[in-house]
Amino acid sequence: MKQSNLSVDPWVGPVPKPRLGRLTLTLSKSTQWRWLISSLLLTDFVLIGLSFRLAYWIRFELNIPIFRLEVVPQLDFYQAFSLSTLPVWIAVFALFGLYSKNTLLGGTKEYDLIFRATTFVMFMTVVAGFLDVFVLSRGWLVIVWLLTLGSLILGRFLLRRMVYRLRKNGFFLTPALIIGANDEGCLLGEQLLRWHRSGLHLIGYVDEKLPAGTDVGNSLYVLGGLDMLSDIIRQFKVGELVLATSALNREKMIDIFQQHGMSDEVNLRMSSGLFEIITTGLQVKELAFVPLVGIDKVRLTGLNEFLKLLLDIGLTVPLLILFSPMLLVLAIGIKIDSPGPILHRRRVMGLNGSKFDAFKFRTMRVNGDEILAEHPELLDELNKTHKLKDDPRVTRMGRFLRKFSLDELPQLFNVLRREMSLVGPRMISPPEMKQYKKWGINLLTVRPGITGLWQVSGRSDLSYERRVQLDMHYVRNWSIWLDLWLLFQTLPAVIRGTGAY
């Protein structure tokens, strides 16, 4: 850190004005969000109504043989039912938080809420049908559920992309301030700056120990001390306070909470102080009238664990049946291309630190160590990245397999053995754990995956640090919708072959 030699600002001392870009030239934040929510309400209303009408056309008018009926229900009845229930849909969506600022633009978490809300409405409709409140076609209801779910998710996806573009021009950004410029605060700042889509516009730090104007890196400065916090919030219309808890003592944190914790103008968020370590859920349990926080040993429990298991087994078994002829052909090709075993067993870390052998088709020559010894210049690259772009040990068949990630197909058997998952963090070998340091414990709270964020984001072209960051993001933000999205993105990534070597 260094002291800035900048002109004196009368209200805070030698400190640069935070970068606000076009943010100050746009509409007020409340106006922007009102327009967004109003647009969402109108869009949802239209999409649900169109789904009702399209479902009627598919079920009764398209004349599909399996749907054919002797008597077609009256369109007027279904239109009247649709119009009368549309407000119910919107009300349920509101109850599930789908028009809440804290939920909007949440990606896969928002899709999960859409799924839950849509399923809830359909369940209540089915219950009303059993009670003879009204009689509706079951086929029509299923089609409505699928169309509504798909159209609403697509609508939110397109809206999120539009907002991301608007954020580049200063819209839908909230000025944010980090309290505490210690190591934890600086690391928080780096992560917030790196994640451009967060909607937070980080303007600087407030710190008790460093003087105003201190450059803490990334073109961010200390704007003042805690005694100036209220003035800084008003001056720059700060909407988010991020408190690095390890930077302050208990009394000062309580004082900040008393002043700003209940404010309608600013949201106060507190780091755990162990954000590098804790990614699993926290549980609060009272013992002897004392609330104590416990840490879950795994990231996924209960229904989430069941959904991931269902996805893994439900896709792995059909994939193995589908790919069995290909597996046989590839095995024969490996055997013909070079002497040695067909499969390679790599010892890796599993859930909660357990170890297992991950299966892969062999892509290297059996005398790989001898070949590498002849190229000492490659050893340093291998030790740093655990990958070589031009690896002399790789066979001709191995290059083809790696290009399209076909060497990883045998890991489907690891998924069946519950050692791996289809989607998850990158596999870690025991020697690599030293490089992960404090991050390693996070990645062992879920099973490693055949594919993941690192796979669809560039694979081996990514730096080692970037791979770890992507894996950490996956662990912290897991949802079944994120897994589905990553599986959907994997095939194009594999076909492109970018970063595969």
Secondary structure as GFF3:
##gff-version 3
##sequence-region A 1 501
A	DSSP	beta_strand	2	3	.	.	.	ID=ss1
A	DSSP	three_ten_helix	21	25	.	.	.	ID=ss2
A	DSSP	alpha_helix	29	56	.	.	.	ID=ss3
A	DSSP	pi_helix	57	61	.	.	.	ID=ss4
A	DSSP	three_ten_helix	65	67	.	.	.	ID=ss5
A	DSSP	alpha_helix	75	95	.	.	.	ID=ss6
A	DSSP	alpha_helix	108	130	.	.	.	ID=ss7
A	DSSP	alpha_helix	138	167	.	.	.	ID=ss8
A	DSSP	beta_strand	174	179	.	.	.	ID=ss9
A	DSSP	alpha_helix	183	194	.	.	.	ID=ss10
A	DSSP	three_ten_helix	196	198	.	.	.	ID=ss11
A	DSSP	beta_strand	200	206	.	.	.	ID=ss12
A	DSSP	beta_strand	214	217	.	.	.	ID=ss13
A	DSSP	beta_strand	220	224	.	.	.	ID=ss14
A	DSSP	three_ten_helix	226	228	.	.	.	ID=ss15
A	DSSP	alpha_helix	229	235	.	.	.	ID=ss16
A	DSSP	beta_strand	240	243	.	.	.	ID=ss17
A	DSSP	three_ten_helix	245	247	.	.	.	ID=ss18
A	DSSP	alpha_helix	250	260	.	.	.	ID=ss19
A	DSSP	beta_strand	267	270	.	.	.	ID=ss20
A	DSSP	beta_strand	282	287	.	.	.	ID=ss21
A	DSSP	beta_strand	290	295	.	.	.	ID=ss22
A	DSSP	alpha_helix	302	337	.	.	.	ID=ss23
A	DSSP	beta_strand	343	349	.	.	.	ID=ss24
A	DSSP	three_ten_helix	351	353	.	.	.	ID=ss25
A	DSSP	beta_strand	355	361	.	.	.	ID=ss26
A	DSSP	alpha_helix	368	373	.	.	.	ID=ss27
A	DSSP	alpha_helix	377	385	.	.	.	ID=ss28
A	DSSP	alpha_helix	396	403	.	.	.	ID=ss29
A	DSSP	three_ten_helix	406	408	.	.	.	ID=ss30
A	DSSP	alpha_helix	411	416	.	.	.	ID=ss31
A	DSSP	beta_strand	421	423	.	.	.	ID=ss32
A	DSSP	three_ten_helix	430	432	.	.	.	ID=ss33
A	DSSP	alpha_helix	433	436	.	.	.	ID=ss34
A	DSSP	three_ten_helix	437	439	.	.	.	ID=ss35
A	DSSP	alpha_helix	440	443	.	.	.	ID=ss36
A	DSSP	beta_strand	449	451	.	.	.	ID=ss37
A	DSSP	alpha_helix	453	456	.	.	.	ID=ss38
A	DSSP	three_ten_helix	459	461	.	.	.	ID=ss39
A	DSSP	alpha_helix	464	476	.	.	.	ID=ss40
A	DSSP	alpha_helix	480	496	.	.	.	ID=ss41
###
